[in-house]
Amino acid sequence: MVLGMGRLPKELIFAFLFAFIFSVALFYVSLEIPRILDVVLRKYFPDIFYDIEEIEVFLDYVRPIGYLAFLIVILLIILGFVTRYKEFSFLGSLAMYLPVFGYFASAMFFLAGIGVLRVLWLPFFDTSSEIFMLGHIVLIPLYIEESIISYHLGWRSPIHALFRFFTITIIFAGIFIFFLGSSTWLYGKFKKVDITDFWIYRYSRHPQYLGYIVWSYGYLLLVPQLSYIRGAFAIPPSLIWVISTMIILVLRYTKK
């Protein structure tokens, strides 16, 4: 489908407009909601980093909740594959990744404030904290970038800004891919085409999934660039990203 010269069709304008509003809103929510939640949740889940006994009591209290939440997420993922409703599996994959946003709030204890979302990961923590490192192979691009930049610039202050720029670029690329996918899909719906097979859909049958993968990968790369937060779990949860991404890739090649 190729657009001719002249005035843009109104279907295309509406598709771009709605997709842009939705993509910007999604990006804003992904940054603002964690901050708001952190402020609210700190009233109920404060920093207890210095009191070892209180930490143990708290963990014993929330552990059943964490295991139950983890079970619900697994059941959602399985339900999506069994019923062929991919939305359930995608929702489970997204929920599995949500605790990553706890890294971007000023949590002093790894379960304080929005960090309490990490109760979902307690089955992993109870096994071994190092289990999160099993997916570190996906961080190779970051290590290569660090090696190249440090070789040319040395470990001077500008290097941190370059790392951050590289990571933010990936996050915005994911949002942009999501925008292109949404606008193409909407335009196809407005034009009442049976199969959307033009623009970005020529290269990816699920560009929204692809955009999410790129976007979430950018956030994963951002974690090791953050200043260490006392009491926080500082290891990038690469295994969680790998699991979440693998679920989406399987969904991509599973017929509905």
SULWOCOR-V930086 format. One line per field, one symbol per residue. ss: DSSP state (a for helix, b for strand, c for the rest). A space follows every 50 residues. Layout:
ss=???
//
This chain:
ss=cccccccccaaaaaaaaaaaaaaaaaaaaaaaaaaaaaaaaccccccccc caaaaaaaaaaaaaaaaaaaaaaaaaaaaaaaaccaaaaaaaaaaaaaaa aaaaccccccccaaaaaaaaaaaaaaacaaaaaaaaaaaaaaaaaaaaaa aaaccccaaaaaaaaaaaaaaaaaaaaaaaaaaaaaaaaaccccccccaa aaccccaaaaaaaaaaaaaaaaaccccccccccccccaaaaaaaaaaaaa aacccc
//
